[in-house]
């Protein structure tokens, strides 16, 4: 969705997550056992490795108010570990099981991309065809190619910027959104369109349009196209629903519009996300899919190779590497996903054949409120099991670790930090990178100035003396919502995490030299 760790920011791109550091664990060699249905399935992993994964997952769930989570790790020659945590349904208390279906969000984009690439292999289209050949009326459609759309380089304005579309994500009782509204939102804002091949910038719109291309070329509804593709991959529990329902058993998805979790399972109709984020799957199917995606299953070798030509860009202000419907996280290949109520993350490490998949059933927009997602947990597990695969600097515990503040004291310090009438020198809290911008905390307070917020820290979660998460209730005159505020250990004190501050500034239209 590691503080200032570059790798963590790339993991976070597209899902809105904060990865935290944990102690690396080396697995011993063992043969994987068979894994059946049930609440959980644990095989072959040594007890200390399993316990560290469990501790990491549960800490993140607790801090991030996540009801349930699913994890699978496939480590060839070492074993397989699949586990369900928490509850799938807050109303009934039903536990999450490894058979539960979840919405996989933007992992849908990988299926859409494979379908387009497969159609190119079959001569039904060419990747250098212009968009207007299939979908008229899109700004710059005469120069945008299908290859541009696959690589997030089409310059198409992301429809999440449309106020009516955004209401589907942030409003408790939004108006009805119909299937044709996606294209309307994309074509109605030519002033926001950018020339293609200028930048790599995450845009859901580009894959919505590719779904329309598939329907035109294949002559079938996109749900049929992607369902057939999932079957061709051998994924029996992966599908594109035709309505807002999820196959049974299904984990419910939750969002915080106020201080209570709201069940939003039925809010995610195909009309909202289309070919950019509608599909559902299980944790076992996701883990099975990871190597198929990375190795180019169903594609010609040269097409698979073209798919892995990555460019660097931004997603929500964070850096990310994108191929043709494929993300790269260091040496890991896969994709992250997030739709209202759910986040997912799947990755495959070619050098070892390892696959790690994570899904959780809570996602709240904007992600700066409750920023812990499946990508957070995924990054933590990878750091445990494959620390050598992570590029960039990773935080190390300070000696001694900073003393944990009392929640009541930290509440007071946060109230002071967000007070726009106080100078930075009058505030007890600092930002980790404020040596690059002494006004960083003032800019943060300015972003939130219009909300008249009060803070109550409810609990603190410490990750090995490097990262501290403060689960906080934030109240304003007309609302009360939870917020996870991250802190980083710096000079034996806890400072506000720079990435979180910078993401907040981005949402508020502010900038800082500390955020470059």
C-alpha positions as CSV (number, residue, x, y, z in Angstrom):
1,X,0.0,0.0,0.0
2,X,9.1,0.3,6.4
3,X,8.6,3.9,6.8
4,X,10.7,5.6,4.2
5,X,11.7,2.3,2.5
6,X,11.6,2.7,-1.3
7,X,10.5,-0.9,-1.8
8,X,7.6,-0.5,0.6
9,X,6.4,2.6,-1.3
10,X,6.4,0.5,-4.5
11,X,4.5,-2.3,-2.9
12,X,2.0,0.3,-1.6
13,X,1.4,1.8,-5.1
14,X,-2.1,1.0,-6.3
15,X,-3.3,-0.3,-3.0
16,X,-2.6,2.2,-0.4
17,X,-0.5,0.4,2.2
18,X,2.2,0.7,4.8
19,X,4.6,-2.2,5.0
20,X,6.3,-2.8,8.4
21,X,9.6,-4.5,9.1
22,X,9.9,-7.8,11.0
23,X,12.7,-10.1,11.8
24,X,13.8,-12.3,8.9
25,X,13.1,-16.0,9.3
26,X,14.9,-18.8,7.3
27,X,12.8,-21.8,6.4
28,X,14.2,-25.3,6.5
29,X,13.8,-27.6,3.6
30,X,10.7,-29.8,3.6
31,X,8.2,-31.3,1.2
32,X,4.7,-29.7,0.9
33,X,1.7,-31.6,2.1
34,X,-1.8,-31.6,0.7
35,X,-4.0,-28.8,1.9
36,X,-7.8,-29.3,2.3
37,X,-10.7,-27.1,3.2
38,X,-11.4,-25.7,6.6
39,X,-10.7,-22.7,8.9
40,X,-7.0,-23.0,8.2
41,X,-4.4,-25.2,6.7
42,X,-0.8,-25.2,7.8
43,X,1.8,-27.5,6.3
44,X,5.5,-28.2,6.7
45,X,6.7,-24.8,7.8
46,X,8.7,-24.8,11.0
47,X,6.8,-23.5,14.0
48,X,8.9,-20.3,14.5
49,X,8.2,-19.2,10.9
50,X,4.5,-19.8,11.2
51,X,4.3,-18.0,14.5
52,X,6.1,-15.0,13.1
53,X,3.8,-14.8,10.1
54,X,0.8,-15.2,12.4
55,X,2.1,-12.5,14.7
56,X,2.7,-10.1,11.8
57,X,-0.8,-10.7,10.3
58,X,-2.6,-10.3,13.6
59,X,-0.7,-7.2,14.6
60,X,-1.6,-5.5,11.3
61,X,-5.2,-6.6,11.5
62,X,-5.5,-5.3,15.0
63,X,-3.9,-1.9,14.3
64,X,-5.8,-1.5,11.0
65,X,-9.2,-2.6,12.2
66,X,-9.3,-5.4,9.7
67,X,-11.9,-8.1,10.5
68,X,-10.4,-10.9,8.5
69,X,-7.4,-11.9,6.4
70,X,-6.2,-14.8,4.2
71,X,-2.5,-15.7,3.5
72,X,-0.9,-18.3,1.3
73,X,2.9,-18.9,0.9
74,X,4.1,-21.4,-1.6
75,X,7.9,-22.0,-1.2
76,X,9.1,-24.8,-3.5
77,X,11.3,-27.2,-1.6
78,X,10.3,-25.6,1.7
79,X,6.5,-26.1,2.0
80,X,3.2,-24.4,1.8
81,X,1.4,-22.3,4.5
82,X,-2.2,-21.2,4.1
83,X,-4.0,-19.6,6.9
84,X,-7.3,-17.8,7.6
85,X,-7.5,-15.2,10.3
86,X,-10.4,-13.3,12.0
87,X,-14.0,-13.2,10.8
88,X,-15.7,-13.1,7.4
89,X,-18.9,-11.7,8.7
90,X,-19.1,-9.2,11.6
91,X,-22.8,-9.6,11.9
92,X,-22.8,-13.3,12.5
93,X,-19.2,-13.8,13.8
94,X,-18.5,-16.4,11.1
95,X,-14.8,-17.1,11.0
96,X,-12.9,-16.5,7.8
97,X,-12.0,-19.7,6.0
98,X,-9.5,-20.5,3.3
99,X,-12.4,-21.3,1.0
100,X,-13.9,-17.8,1.2
101,X,-14.2,-15.8,-2.0
102,X,-13.0,-12.2,-1.9
103,X,-13.0,-9.3,-4.4
104,X,-9.6,-9.1,-6.0
105,X,-9.8,-5.5,-7.2
106,X,-7.1,-4.5,-9.7
107,X,-5.7,-8.0,-10.0
108,X,-8.6,-8.1,-12.5
109,X,-6.4,-5.9,-14.7
110,X,-3.9,-8.8,-15.2
111,X,-6.7,-10.9,-16.6
112,X,-7.9,-8.1,-18.9
113,X,-4.4,-7.6,-20.1
114,X,-3.8,-11.3,-20.8
115,X,-7.1,-11.4,-22.8
116,X,-5.9,-8.5,-24.9
117,X,-2.4,-10.0,-25.4
118,X,-3.9,-13.4,-26.2
119,X,-6.2,-11.7,-28.8
120,X,-3.1,-10.1,-30.3
121,X,-1.4,-13.6,-30.5
122,X,-4.4,-14.9,-32.3
123,X,-4.4,-12.0,-34.8
124,X,-7.7,-10.5,-33.7
125,X,-6.1,-7.2,-32.9
126,X,-2.7,-5.5,-32.9
127,X,-1.2,-3.9,-29.8
128,X,-0.4,-0.8,-31.9
129,X,-4.0,-0.4,-33.0
130,X,-5.3,3.0,-31.9
131,X,-8.1,3.1,-29.4
132,X,-10.5,5.0,-31.6
133,X,-10.7,1.9,-33.9
134,X,-12.7,0.2,-31.2
135,X,-14.0,2.9,-28.8
136,X,-14.8,6.3,-30.3
137,X,-15.0,9.6,-28.5
138,X,-12.1,9.2,-26.0
139,X,-9.8,12.3,-25.9
140,X,-6.6,11.5,-27.9
141,X,-8.2,8.2,-29.0
142,X,-6.7,8.6,-32.4
143,X,-3.1,8.5,-31.0
144,X,-3.5,6.2,-27.9
145,X,-2.6,2.6,-28.7
146,X,-3.8,-0.5,-27.0
147,X,-0.1,-1.0,-25.9
148,X,-0.2,2.4,-24.2
149,X,-3.4,1.4,-22.3
150,X,-1.9,-1.9,-21.2
151,X,1.2,-0.1,-19.8
152,X,-0.6,2.8,-18.1
153,X,0.8,5.2,-20.6
154,X,-2.3,6.3,-22.4
155,X,-2.7,9.6,-20.5
156,X,-6.4,8.8,-20.0
157,X,-7.9,10.6,-17.0
158,X,-8.6,8.3,-14.2
159,X,-12.4,8.2,-13.6
160,X,-11.8,8.1,-9.8
161,X,-11.5,11.9,-10.2
162,X,-15.1,12.2,-11.3
163,X,-17.2,13.4,-8.4
164,X,-20.1,11.1,-9.1
165,X,-17.8,8.1,-9.3
166,X,-15.9,9.1,-6.2
167,X,-19.2,9.2,-4.3
168,X,-19.5,5.5,-4.9
169,X,-16.3,5.1,-2.7
170,X,-16.6,7.7,0.0
171,X,-20.4,8.2,0.5
172,X,-22.4,5.9,2.7
173,X,-25.5,6.2,0.6
174,X,-24.4,7.1,-3.0
175,X,-26.7,7.5,-5.9
176,X,-27.1,4.8,-8.5
177,X,-24.2,4.2,-10.9
178,X,-24.9,2.5,-14.2
179,X,-22.7,0.6,-16.6
180,X,-22.4,3.4,-19.2
181,X,-21.5,6.0,-16.7
182,X,-17.8,4.9,-16.7
183,X,-17.3,5.9,-20.4
184,X,-19.3,9.0,-19.8
185,X,-17.0,10.1,-17.0
186,X,-13.9,9.3,-19.1
187,X,-15.1,11.3,-22.2
188,X,-16.6,14.2,-20.3
189,X,-13.3,15.7,-19.1
190,X,-11.1,16.2,-22.1
191,X,-9.3,19.0,-20.2
192,X,-7.7,16.4,-17.9
193,X,-6.4,14.1,-20.8
194,X,-2.6,14.0,-21.3
195,X,-0.8,13.0,-24.5
196,X,0.0,9.3,-24.6
197,X,3.5,7.9,-23.9
198,X,4.4,11.0,-21.8
199,X,4.2,9.4,-18.4
200,X,3.4,6.1,-16.7
201,X,0.5,7.0,-14.4
202,X,-1.9,4.6,-12.7
203,X,-5.3,4.9,-14.3
204,X,-8.3,2.6,-13.9
205,X,-9.9,4.2,-16.9
206,X,-7.3,2.6,-19.3
207,X,-8.4,-0.9,-18.3
208,X,-12.1,0.0,-18.3
209,X,-11.5,1.0,-22.0
210,X,-9.6,-2.3,-22.7
211,X,-12.7,-4.2,-21.4
212,X,-14.7,-2.4,-24.1
213,X,-12.1,-3.3,-26.7
214,X,-12.4,-7.0,-25.7
215,X,-16.2,-6.9,-26.1
216,X,-15.8,-5.4,-29.6
217,X,-13.1,-7.8,-30.7
218,X,-14.3,-11.1,-29.1
219,X,-18.0,-10.4,-29.6
220,X,-18.9,-11.4,-26.0
221,X,-19.6,-9.6,-22.8
222,X,-16.4,-9.0,-20.9
223,X,-17.5,-11.2,-18.0
224,X,-17.7,-14.2,-20.4
225,X,-14.3,-13.4,-21.8
226,X,-12.6,-13.2,-18.5
227,X,-14.5,-16.2,-17.0
228,X,-13.3,-18.3,-20.0
229,X,-9.7,-17.0,-19.4
230,X,-9.8,-18.0,-15.7
231,X,-11.0,-21.5,-16.7
232,X,-8.1,-21.7,-19.3
233,X,-5.7,-21.0,-16.5
234,X,-7.3,-23.8,-14.5
235,X,-8.7,-21.4,-11.9
236,X,-12.0,-22.9,-10.8
237,X,-12.8,-20.4,-8.1
238,X,-12.0,-17.2,-10.0
239,X,-14.8,-15.4,-11.8
240,X,-16.2,-12.1,-13.0
241,X,-19.7,-11.7,-11.3
242,X,-22.5,-10.4,-13.4
243,X,-24.0,-8.5,-10.5
244,X,-23.0,-7.4,-6.9
245,X,-23.0,-10.9,-5.5
246,X,-20.0,-13.1,-4.6
247,X,-19.9,-16.9,-4.9
248,X,-20.4,-18.8,-1.7
249,X,-18.7,-19.0,0.7
250,X,-18.0,-15.3,0.6
251,X,-16.2,-13.0,2.9
252,X,-18.1,-9.8,3.5
253,X,-16.2,-6.5,2.8
254,X,-16.1,-3.5,5.2
255,X,-15.4,0.2,5.1
256,X,-15.5,2.9,7.7
257,X,-17.6,5.8,6.6
258,X,-17.9,6.8,10.3
259,X,-16.7,5.1,13.6
260,X,-18.4,1.8,12.8
261,X,-17.6,-0.7,10.1
262,X,-20.2,-0.8,7.2
263,X,-20.7,-3.9,5.2
264,X,-20.2,-2.8,1.5
265,X,-20.2,-6.2,-0.1
266,X,-23.2,-5.4,-2.3
267,X,-21.9,-1.9,-3.2
268,X,-19.3,-3.2,-5.7
269,X,-21.4,-3.9,-8.8
270,X,-19.6,-4.6,-12.1
271,X,-21.0,-1.2,-13.3
272,X,-18.5,0.6,-11.0
273,X,-15.1,-1.0,-11.8
274,X,-15.7,-3.0,-15.0
275,X,-12.6,-4.8,-16.4
276,X,-10.4,-2.7,-14.1
277,X,-11.5,-4.4,-10.8
278,X,-14.6,-6.6,-10.7
279,X,-13.3,-10.2,-10.4
280,X,-13.4,-12.4,-7.3
281,X,-11.2,-15.3,-6.3
282,X,-10.0,-17.4,-3.4
283,X,-6.6,-17.3,-1.7
284,X,-5.6,-20.7,-3.1
285,X,-6.5,-19.6,-6.7
286,X,-4.5,-16.4,-6.3
287,X,-1.4,-18.4,-5.2
288,X,-1.9,-20.8,-8.1
289,X,-2.3,-17.8,-10.5
290,X,0.9,-16.0,-9.4
291,X,3.4,-18.2,-11.4
292,X,1.0,-18.5,-14.3
293,X,0.9,-14.7,-14.6
294,X,4.6,-14.2,-14.2
295,X,5.5,-17.0,-16.7
296,X,3.1,-15.8,-19.4
297,X,0.7,-18.8,-19.3
298,X,-1.5,-18.9,-22.5
299,X,0.8,-16.3,-24.3
300,X,3.4,-16.7,-26.9
301,X,7.0,-16.4,-25.5
302,X,7.6,-13.2,-27.3
303,X,4.4,-11.7,-26.1
304,X,5.2,-12.6,-22.5
305,X,8.6,-11.0,-22.9
306,X,7.0,-7.8,-24.2
307,X,4.7,-7.8,-21.2
308,X,7.7,-7.6,-18.9
309,X,9.1,-4.4,-20.4
310,X,8.5,-2.2,-17.4
311,X,8.4,1.6,-17.1
312,X,8.5,3.6,-13.8
313,X,5.7,5.9,-12.9
314,X,3.5,7.0,-10.0
315,X,0.3,5.6,-8.4
316,X,-1.3,7.9,-5.9
317,X,1.9,9.8,-5.6
318,X,4.0,6.7,-4.9
319,X,6.5,5.2,-7.4
320,X,5.6,2.0,-9.2
321,X,6.9,-0.2,-12.0
322,X,4.4,-1.3,-14.6
323,X,4.6,-3.6,-17.6
324,X,1.6,-4.6,-19.7
325,X,-1.0,-5.3,-17.0
326,X,1.8,-6.5,-14.7
327,X,3.4,-4.8,-11.6
328,X,7.0,-5.3,-10.4
329,X,7.9,-5.1,-6.8
330,X,11.7,-5.3,-6.8
331,X,12.3,-8.7,-8.4
332,X,8.7,-9.9,-7.6
333,X,6.1,-10.0,-10.3
334,X,2.4,-9.7,-9.7
335,X,-0.2,-7.1,-8.9
336,X,-2.0,-5.4,-6.0
337,X,-5.8,-4.7,-5.8
338,X,-8.2,-2.7,-3.8
339,X,-11.9,-2.1,-4.1
340,X,-14.3,-0.8,-1.4
341,X,-14.1,-3.3,1.4
342,X,-11.3,-5.5,0.1
343,X,-7.6,-5.4,-0.8
344,X,-5.4,-8.1,-2.3
345,X,-1.8,-8.6,-3.2
346,X,-0.1,-11.4,-5.2
347,X,3.5,-11.8,-6.1
348,X,5.9,-14.4,-7.6
349,X,9.7,-14.5,-7.2
350,X,11.1,-16.0,-10.4
351,X,14.5,-16.9,-9.0
352,X,13.0,-19.2,-6.3
353,X,9.5,-20.0,-7.6
354,X,8.0,-18.6,-4.5
355,X,4.4,-17.2,-4.5
356,X,2.8,-15.1,-1.7
357,X,-0.8,-14.1,-1.8
358,X,-2.7,-12.0,0.8
359,X,-6.3,-10.8,1.0
360,X,-8.1,-8.7,3.6
361,X,-11.8,-7.7,4.0
362,X,-11.5,-4.0,4.9
363,X,-10.6,-1.1,2.7
364,X,-11.5,2.5,3.4
365,X,-11.1,5.5,1.0
366,X,-9.0,7.6,1.3
367,X,-6.3,5.1,2.3
368,X,-4.5,7.7,4.4
369,X,-7.2,7.0,7.0
370,X,-6.8,3.3,7.5
371,X,-3.7,2.6,5.4
372,X,-3.0,-1.0,6.4
373,X,-3.9,-3.2,3.4
374,X,-3.0,-6.6,2.0
375,X,0.1,-5.0,0.5
376,X,1.2,-4.1,4.0
377,X,0.9,-7.8,5.2
378,X,2.4,-9.1,1.9
379,X,5.5,-6.9,2.3
380,X,5.9,-8.0,5.9
381,X,5.8,-11.7,5.0
382,X,8.2,-11.2,2.1
383,X,10.6,-9.3,4.4
384,X,10.5,-12.3,6.8
385,X,11.0,-15.1,4.3
386,X,13.0,-13.4,1.5
387,X,14.8,-10.4,2.9
388,X,17.5,-10.6,0.2
389,X,14.8,-9.9,-2.4
390,X,14.0,-6.5,-1.1
391,X,15.9,-3.5,-2.7
392,X,16.4,-0.2,-0.9
393,X,17.1,0.7,2.7
394,X,15.1,-0.9,5.4
395,X,14.9,0.4,8.9
396,X,16.8,-1.2,11.7
397,X,15.8,-1.2,15.3
398,X,17.3,1.7,17.2
399,X,19.2,0.9,20.4
400,X,17.6,1.5,22.7
401,X,14.1,1.5,21.1
402,X,12.1,4.7,21.8
403,X,9.9,4.5,24.8
404,X,6.2,4.0,24.0
405,X,4.2,7.1,24.8
406,X,1.0,6.8,26.8
407,X,-2.0,7.0,24.5
408,X,-3.4,10.0,26.4
409,X,-0.1,11.9,26.0
410,X,0.2,11.1,22.3
411,X,-3.4,12.3,21.9
412,X,-2.4,15.7,23.3
413,X,0.8,15.8,21.1
414,X,-1.3,15.1,18.0
415,X,-3.8,17.8,18.8
416,X,-0.9,20.2,19.1
417,X,0.7,19.0,15.9
418,X,-2.5,19.7,13.9
419,X,-2.9,23.2,15.4
420,X,-2.3,25.7,12.6
421,X,-1.7,28.6,15.1
422,X,1.5,27.0,16.5
423,X,4.9,27.3,14.9
424,X,6.9,24.0,14.4
425,X,9.2,24.9,17.2
426,X,6.2,25.0,19.6
427,X,5.1,21.5,18.7
428,X,6.5,18.4,20.5
429,X,5.9,16.0,17.6
430,X,8.2,16.1,14.5
431,X,8.2,14.5,11.1
432,X,11.0,12.1,10.3
433,X,12.2,14.1,7.3
434,X,11.6,17.6,8.6
435,X,15.3,18.3,8.3
436,X,14.6,18.6,4.6
437,X,11.6,20.9,5.2
438,X,11.2,22.4,8.7
439,X,7.6,23.5,7.7
440,X,6.5,20.0,6.9
441,X,4.3,19.6,10.0
442,X,2.8,23.0,9.4
443,X,1.8,22.0,5.9
444,X,0.3,18.8,7.3
445,X,-1.8,20.9,9.7
446,X,-2.9,23.1,6.9
447,X,-4.2,20.2,4.8
448,X,-6.5,19.2,7.7
449,X,-7.3,22.7,9.0
450,X,-10.8,22.8,7.7
451,X,-11.9,19.7,9.6
452,X,-11.5,21.0,13.2
453,X,-10.3,17.6,14.3
454,X,-9.8,16.2,17.8
455,X,-7.7,13.1,18.4
456,X,-8.1,10.2,20.8
457,X,-5.4,7.5,20.5
458,X,-7.1,4.2,21.3
459,X,-4.2,1.8,21.0
460,X,-0.6,1.6,20.0
461,X,1.1,-1.2,18.0
462,X,4.9,-1.5,18.0
463,X,6.8,-3.3,15.2
464,X,10.3,-4.2,16.5
465,X,11.1,-0.7,17.7
466,X,11.1,0.7,14.1
467,X,7.4,1.5,13.3
468,X,4.6,2.5,15.7
469,X,1.0,2.5,14.6
470,X,-1.4,4.7,16.6
471,X,-5.0,3.5,16.0
472,X,-6.9,6.8,16.6
473,X,-10.4,8.1,16.7
474,X,-10.6,11.4,14.9
475,X,-13.6,13.6,15.5
476,X,-14.9,16.7,13.8
477,X,-18.1,18.6,14.3
478,X,-20.0,16.4,11.8
479,X,-18.2,13.1,11.9
480,X,-16.1,10.6,13.8
481,X,-13.8,8.1,12.0
482,X,-10.9,5.9,12.8
483,X,-7.4,6.8,11.5
484,X,-4.1,4.9,11.7
485,X,-1.3,7.3,12.2
486,X,2.2,5.8,11.6
487,X,5.4,6.8,13.5
488,X,9.0,6.0,12.7
489,X,11.8,5.6,15.2
490,X,14.3,8.4,14.7
491,X,17.1,9.6,17.1
492,X,15.5,7.5,19.9
493,X,12.1,9.3,19.5
494,X,8.9,8.6,17.6
495,X,8.4,10.9,14.7
496,X,5.4,11.1,12.2
497,X,6.1,8.9,9.2
498,X,7.2,10.9,6.2
499,X,5.4,8.8,3.6
500,X,2.1,9.2,5.4
501,X,2.6,12.9,5.8
502,X,3.5,13.2,2.1
503,X,0.5,11.2,1.0
504,X,-1.7,13.5,3.1
505,X,-0.1,16.6,1.5
506,X,-0.7,15.1,-2.0
507,X,-4.4,14.6,-1.3
508,X,-4.5,18.2,0.0
509,X,-2.7,19.7,-3.0
510,X,0.4,20.6,-1.0
511,X,4.0,19.7,-1.8
512,X,7.3,19.6,0.0
513,X,11.0,19.0,-0.9
514,X,10.9,16.2,1.7
515,X,8.4,14.3,-0.5
516,X,10.5,14.0,-3.6
